Amino acid sequence: SCAVTGESMKRVTGIGGVFFKAKDPRALAAWYRTHLGIAVEDWGGAAFSWGGPENPDGRGTTIWSPFAADSDYFAPGAAPFMINYRVEDLHALLAALREEGVPVDDRVEESEHGKFGWVIDPEGNKVELWQPPPGR
């Protein structure tokens, strides 16, 4: 069907987050707050809100967050960063990607924050896919 092959299915609809490793995440976040005006929150990152055609009934969110240098959240990727991409239908996309031979993590997390899945790109980078909850 079209949904499985991806011929008519929307895949990535935007950037959901930018995550990167830092030697001292709190100090680096403070630098970004002071010098670039990023509104770093108590949890250590920032949430940029925006509106657009992909989210006409709510506000979109893109997260910016430094992680500890020894974090294994990006594993098995070796890069010091991970991009989170917003998607419309996580389960359908993961099924299509599996069919296309893309390495897909078996784990999917579902919470009030949305649905999260992970794939590995051809250069070994872990990529996070996020289906936001309605209105986000």
Secondary structure as GFF3:
##gff-version 3
##sequence-region A 1 136
A	DSSP	alpha_helix	2	5	.	.	.	ID=ss1
A	DSSP	beta_strand	12	22	.	.	.	ID=ss2
A	DSSP	alpha_helix	25	36	.	.	.	ID=ss3
A	DSSP	beta_strand	46	50	.	.	.	ID=ss4
A	DSSP	beta_strand	60	68	.	.	.	ID=ss5
A	DSSP	beta_strand	81	87	.	.	.	ID=ss6
A	DSSP	alpha_helix	90	99	.	.	.	ID=ss7
A	DSSP	beta_strand	109	111	.	.	.	ID=ss8
A	DSSP	beta_strand	114	120	.	.	.	ID=ss9
A	DSSP	beta_strand	126	131	.	.	.	ID=ss10
###
